[in-house]
Amino acid sequence: MTTRQQTFVIVGAGLAGAKAAEALRTDGFTGRVVLLGEETERPYDRPPLSKDYLQGKSEKDKIYVHPKAWYAEHDIELRLDTRVTGLDLAAHRLSVTGGERIGYDKLLLATGSAVRRLSVPGAEFDGVYYLRSLADCEAIKAAFAAAGRVAIIGAGWIGLETAAAARAADCEVTVIEMGELPLLEVLGREVAEIYAALHRAHGVTLCLGAGVEEITGTNRRATGVRLADGSVIDADAVVVGVGITPNAALAEAAGLHVDNGVVVDEHLATSDPDVVAAGDVANAYYPHLRTHLRLEHWSAALNQPAVAAATMLGRDAAYDRVPYFFSDQYEMGMEYSGYVARGNYDEVVFRGDVAKGEYVAFWLHHGRVLAGMNVNVWDLTDTIAALVRSGRPVDRAKLVDPDVPLDQVAGGPASGAR
């Protein structure tokens, strides 16, 4: 008796989709694997788009997840420039552009996210850029090479990394931010002030507490940004970095549970037993945090797919990594491990030399480390993650003392509260 070959389909040919295809083959799946992507480029990493590749420090070939020949060599049907238009959960079938229908036994949604767009007058002008895709990056790189003045709307990670790239291209840079400080909502005042000082030291003008009224322009080409107070920031190019939203419309229309992304459990399983989700689109349950989080971090797109693939194969696996992200701006490289709900910490303490730019910052709550950020001090990620995961109170004096190994700062028993 011949066993029917199973078909596993992955929607989204980014990092998460490519790593899921890799994991399926590594885990021994010999059935059909179909990887569908809307872009014309094969799967690539996104962090370089706002870092090294944008600044011309790395070659294009280095951003791709796999070599071009890898997909054929591993019998992965990579179909680019293909948009999925519908999902029928009952029939186990996808509809794609052109009317074709593709059946599946198991389905992974790795549809990622899309940039939030401005809705102010002039937002559609030429010379207004968003950074999400490789094509976006190429356009911004060319704009920086030609521009004398650049205005960046939004002082989140993308905005600040883009500002650093624009300064590296010798542009005059103004960053416009509604908040009181860059990254204030993410890092809190103590560390946000460090980032503000870093950018000012590199010649960036920070326009804080400022709302955007319109993009000014001539002949439908951007010439600057008019603020809510009536002042105008002149610019040859305007980059908008005001966040992203999950691409969950396909899942929602199909009837999957969607709430700030596709809701999944620790196994990355959705409300349908034959569908999983991973990456930016997945609002995943983190057992050690006892909550759902949709983390727009590279590490989730890199590491969740192995769990998603195992779940597709009927194996017991859970995603419970400590959240992690990194950023490089000027001479300041950092890695952040942990999670702090907005404002839900008692204090930030520092270990090392903040003035020299070599230190670790820790966010504490009830004497426990919620997160740690190592700046220009390396090989601490696993140690910080273990400290966060332990949930044990720490000896504050030892925590801030660089001469005491980090794995020796935890004290009493773990707390049950998170």
N, C-alpha and C positions, 0 to 999 in steps of 0.2 A: 504494500500500500504506500503510495507516494504522499508525503506530507506537503500541504500547500505552503508555498513560500510566503512569509509574512512581509508586509510593507510598513516601514516606519517612516513617517514624514516629519520633517522639521521645517517650520515656517519662520524664516528669518535667517539670513546668511551673514550674520555678524560673528563676533567672537564666540558668543554663547552657542549659536547654531553650529559653527564649525567644530568647536570642542565637543559638542554632543555627538556629532557624527564620528569624531575620532574615538570617543569613549565607547560608542556602540561596537565599533570594530575591535577595539582593544579588549572589550568584555566578551568577545566571541560571537557577536551577532552576525549571521551569515545571510540574512535576508536582504531585501531591497531597502536601501536608504535613499530617500529623496530630500534634497536640501534646496529650498526655494528662497530666492532673494530678490528684492525689488531693485537693488542697485546693479550697475553693469560691472562693477569691480567684484572680484572674488573676496571672500571674507578677510577683513583686516582689523587690526587693533585701533581703537580710537584715541587712547591717551597721547600718542605722538602727534595727533592733529593739532593739539594746543601746546605742545612742548617741542621736542627736538625736530620733528619734521617741519613744523611751521617755521622754525628758526633756521632751517636749512642745515641742521647738525646731523641728520641721518638720511640715508638713501631711501627711496620709495620702496624698494624691494624688502626692506626690513620691517615694514608695517604689516605685511601679510601674515595671516595665521599659519598657512601652509604654502609650500611651493605649488606652482600652477599644476604640476603633474600629479600631485598627491591625490587629488580627488579621483582621477581615473584609476590610479594605482590601487586605491582602496575601494574601488567599485562604488563610489558615492556619486549619485546623479545630481550634480550641481547645476541648477537651472537659475540663471541670473536674468535680470530685467523681466521678472515674473511677479505679478501682483496677485495675491489671493483675494478674491472678491466675495467669497462666501464659505461658511462652514456649517455642514449638516451633521450634527452629533449623532442623530439616530441612524443615519445612513452611513456614517463613518466616511464622509466624502467632503473634499474641498473643491471649490470652483475657482479657476484662475482666469486671468485675462485671456480673451479669445474664446471663452466658453468651454474650455477643456475641464473635465472633472477627474480628480485623482482620489482614489480610495486609499484608506489607511487602516491598519490594525491598531497602531499606537501613534499618537500625535504629540509633538513638542511645539509649544508656542514660545518662540524666542524673538518676538516682533519688536523688541526694543522700545525706544521712545522717540519723541519728536520735540523740536525746540518750540518753546512758547514764543509767539510772535506779537510784536507791538501792534496796537490798534489805533495809534495816534495818526493824525494827518501827516502825509509824507513818508509813512513807513514802507510804502511800496516803491520808493524812488530807487534808481540805480545808485550804487555806492553805499547801500545799506546791506550789511552782511550778517549772516548767522553761521555759527560753526557747529556742524554736526557730522557732515559727510566729508569724504576725501575731496570731492569737487569743491565743497565750501572752503576747505583748507587751501586748496590751490588758488582759489579766487582771492582769499584774504592775503595769502603770501604775495601775490602779484600786486594787490592794492597797497600793502605796506611798502613794497619796493618803489612805488610811484608817489606815495602820499607824503606830504610834509607834516600834516596834522591829522591825528586820529582821535575820535571820540568813541569811548566804549561805555555802553549803557548796561549797568549791572556789575557789581563788585563781588560776585561769587567766584568759584574756582575758575570757570571758563573765562570770565571777564578779567581776572587778575593774571592768569597765565597768558592770555592774549595781550594784555598790557605789557607784560615783560617781553613778549615777542616783538611788539611794536617798538619798544625802546631799543631792543637789539638791532632793529632795522633803522635806528636813528630817527624815528618819528617823534614829534611832540605829542604827548598823550594826556588826555583828560579822561578820567573815569568818573562816571555819573552814577550815583547810588542813592536810592530812597532812604536807606537806613542811616543810622548815626555813624557806623563804622563798617569797613569791609568784613564780610564773613561773621558779622556779629551774631546772627541767628544760629550759626553752625558752631562757632568756637567760643563764644562769650567774649566779654570785654577785654579780659586780660591778654588773650592771644590775638584778638582782632586788632588791638592797638599796635602790636608788633608788626602785623602785616601792613597796617597803614603807614607806619614809620619806614618799613622796608621800601615801599613803593615811592614814598616821598623822597627818600634818600637817592633813589634812582631817577629822579626828575619827573615823576608822574604827578600831575595835578589831580587831587581828589576833590570832587564836588559832591559833598555828602549832604544828606537830608534834602535831596533835590528830586522833584518830580519832572517828568518829561511831558511837555505840552505838544510839541510837534517836531518833525524832522524838516528843517528848512531846505530849500533847494531852488535850483534854476534849471529850466528846461528838463524837469523831472530827474535831475541829478542832485543828490544830497550835497549840501554845502555846510551843514551844521545841525545843531540841536538847540531848540528853544526850550528853556526850562519854565517851570510853573511860575517862577517869579518874574518872567519876562526877559531875563538875560539870555544871550545866545552864545553857545560854544561853537566857534568856527571849526570846520573839519573837512578834509578831503575824502575821508572814509569814516563810516559809522559802523561799529560792530555791536550787535545786540546779544547780550548773554543774560537772559532773565529767567533761566530755568528750562526744564523739560517736562513733558507729560507722557505717560505710558501709552503705547499704541495698543489699546485694549478694545478698540471698536469691534474688531472681528470676533473676539471672544464674547463681548457683551451681546452682540447681535445674535450669536448662536445660543445664548442662554446660560453661559457659564457665570459663576459667581464673580462679579467684578466690583471692587471697592478700592479705589486708588491703585489700579492695576488688577491683574488676574490673581485672585486669592488662592494660595496654595498652602498645604501643610508642610511639615518638616521634610517630607519625602518629595516635595515639589509637585504633589498630585493636586489637580484641580477638583472641582465639584463633579466632573465626569471621570469615571474610572479609567478611561482610555486616553486621557489627555493630561499632559504635564506642562509646566511653564517654568522658564528660567530667565535670568538676566533682568534688565531694566523693567520689563513688563510684569515681573512676578512680585506680588506682595506676600512674602514668605513668612512662615512662622519660625521664629528662632527659639528653640527650647531653653537655652540658658538665659535668654532675656525674657522669656515667657510672654512674648508679644509678636505681632506681625510687623514686619518692616519691608518697605520697598526701597532698597538701597541702590542708588544710581552710581554704583561703583564698579570699576573694572574687575575687582576681585570676585564679585558675585558672578559676573559674566564668565569669568575664567573657571571658577570652581564649582558653581552649581550644576553645570551640565553633566558632570560625572554622576552626581546623585540622580538627576533626571533620567539619564540613560539607564542606570540600575533599576529605577522604578519602572521604566518602560519594559525592562526585561523580567519584571516580577521579583526582583531581589529586594531585600530589606536594607535600605540605606537612608540616612538622614543628613540634612545640611544643617550644621550647627557651628560653623566657623565664627570666630569673633570678627565682626565687621572690620574692614581694612581699606584704606585708600592712601594715595600718595600725591604729592604735588612738588613740582620744581619751578621756582621763580628766582631768576637771577642766580646768586650764589647760595640761595636757601633751598636745600632739599629736605623734604620731610616725609615721614610715614606716620600714619595715625591708625591706632588699633583700639577698638572699643566702640561704644555708643553712649551718647548722652542725650536724653530727651531735652528739648529746648528749655534752657534755664534750670534744669533739674540737677544742679550740683551745688555744693556748699562753698568750694574754693578751688582755685587752681594753684598748684605748687610747682616749683621749678627745681630741677636737678642739673647742675652744670653751670655754664657761663652764658647767660642770655646776651650780654653785651658783645661777646665774641661770636655769638651765633652758633654755639655748640651746646645743646642742652636737651633735656626731656621735660615736657610739661605733662602734668597729671591732673585729671579732673576727679575730685573726691566727693563722695556723698556718704555721710555717716561713717567716715573713716575708711571707706572702701574705694578702690580705684575703679572708676567707670571707664576711663579711657586714658591712653597715653600717646603723646606725639613726640617722636624723636626727630630732632632737627640737626642735620649734619653730624649725627652720631649713629653709627650703623650696627647691624647685626643684633638688634634688640627686639625685633618684631615678635618673635616667638615668646621671649621672656615677658614682654608687656602683655601679650595675649593671655598667657598663663596666669598672670597676676589679675587681669580683668576677670577671667573665667572663674578663678578660685572663689571670688566673692568674700574673701577674708579681709578683715580690717588690717591696716598696715601701721607700722611704727613711723609716724611722720618724720621724725628726726633722721631715721635711717633712709627713708624714701628720698629725701633731698640731699643726702650725702653721697657724692660720687664714689667715695672710697668703699662704700658698702655694696656688695653685689645685689642686683635687683631681686634675685631669687631668694634673698634672705631678709626681705623687708616685711613680709606678711607675718601677722601675729596669730590672733585667736581663731576660733572656728568660723566657718562661712556663715554668713547671714542668710536667712530664708527670704528676706525682702530684696526685691530688685528695683 
